[in-house]
Amino acid sequence: MALEGLIILLIVGAIAGWLAGLIVKGVGFGLIGNIVVGIVGAFIGSWLLPRVGLFIGGGIIAAIINATIGAVILLVIIGLVKRA
């Protein structure tokens, strides 16, 4: 992976993690934790959304939306595990 790709991945992950933290209140992990949640959420979103028939499109905005949806799913699961 080139340096530019890594930087874009970190930026998309940070934005997606931040947005997911706003959507799912009470399950925040700070800046580094939100970046990690966003990156993992991007993998979850890119794996799960095509399987349910949801195609967002291409480009940076679509990547952020895709990662945010995956990060929200991840934060909901983490929140459920924490409560149990």
Sequence and secondary structure as in RCSB ss.txt:
>XXXX:A:sequence
MALEGLIILLIVGAIAGWLAGLIVKGVGFGLIGNIVVGIVGAFIGSWLLPRVGLFIGGGIIAAIINATIGAVILL
VIIGLVKRA
>XXXX:A:secstr
  HHHHHHHHHHHHHHHHHHHHHSTT   HHHHHHHHHHHHHHHHHHHHHHTT    SSHHHHHHHHHHHHHHHH
HHHHHHHH 
